[in-house]
């Protein structure tokens, strides 16, 4: 299964001609938070994956996308009928493939009782079947509820999911994403999650006027349903904060269908469904 060590190996294989790799921060357990920058255009699109531990298939998808995009650029060929050379010159992609490496590691590999972070985590949340339920980071904070967007609705204590932290941006992972956003001022944000086959484009009725139209185009290329989030999906998230703070198009894509964690055998299918979403977002920025 795809964990942080697999991500590092894939990062090392990225072609430096097309891609600049930087570290935008550290996780609770001091793992690097990687960001891949591709393009030289004035428009900026930020893409994130694996806010949640069980959703590591989103990281696999983003690394596969970066690899194909790079290969098409070097070969000067189209990608799914999109002119990637034109996109590369007009739009700069920033891809953070694994926002929550600690949570992914827990979800994939379970707990190590010799690890001080894991022992502390057990003392806070008790014993769980961590591989089956763990979405949070190494402090029991659900990173996609740790953003300042109706944050107060989240649960009140460390948990496998839905705890929003002691205050918005309390976690180093969300702090790194917010700092990146404040620095680069993206024109659009796409956050990939799993699962459900839906595209969320609104937050609290404040979506930009063209967001629904863009979501409709993303729906056409993916087969996913355009939707407004409900319940716990409607607050505290990265997309929610971005829309509230910057008043620009932001999207949460729930890739695939089934039960988390989606098996790696789903990768080809979800790749086929979601690669066009990114390319469509880029085209809309031209």
C-alpha positions, 0 to 999 in steps of 0.5 A: 500500500502507498505510504510516505516512503513510496511517495519519497521514491516517486518524488526522487524520480520526478524529472527536474526539467519540468518539475521543481520540488520543494518542501513547504513544511513538516508534519507533526512527526517531522516528515517533509511536506513536498510540493511540485511546481510545474509550469511558468504561467501567470495563472496558478492552480494549487492541487492537494491530496491525502488530507486524510490518512485513508485516502492515500489513493489521491497521492498515487493519482497525483504522482501519476498525473505529474509523471504523465504531464511531464512526459507529454511536455518532454515529448511535445504531445497532447494529453487527453486532447489538451495542449499541455505545452500551451497549458504549461506556458500559461498556468503554473501547477502547484501539487502537494500530493500528501498533506498528511503523511503521518496519518497515511503512515498510520492508516497503512502501517498501523501503530508502532508502540516504540514510537513516542508520537504513537504512544502519545496518540494512544494516550489521547484517543485510546486503542482503535483499529487504526488501519480501518478508521484513521483519517487524522494526523499524528495528534488526532486532528482531522486536517480537513476540519482544521481550517478557519471556515465554520471551524467551531462545528467540529468535534471537541477532542482528538479522534480518528476523524472530525476533530478540528484541533484546538484552533484553526491552523493549529497543525503544522500541516494545515499551517504549511498549506495556508502559508503556501496559499497566502504566498502564491495566491492561487487562482484556483484550488482543487482538493482531492479526496476519496470517495463518492464520485462528487465535485463540491464547488460551494461553501456556505452559499459563497461560491464564485459566480463561475464556480458552478459552471467550471464544476459542470465542465469537470463533471462532464469529463469525469462522470462525477456528480456536481454537488453542494456539500452537506453535513461534516463535508460542509465546513472546516475544509481547505476548499471552504477556507479558500473560498471564504478567504480569497473569493476564488473558485475552489473544489473538493473532488471525492474521487472513486466509489466504494469504501475507504481506503479504496484499493490500489487496483482502482487507480487506473479507473480513478486516474481516467476519471480525474486527470481530465478534472485537472486539465479542465481546471487549467484550461478554465484559467487560460 
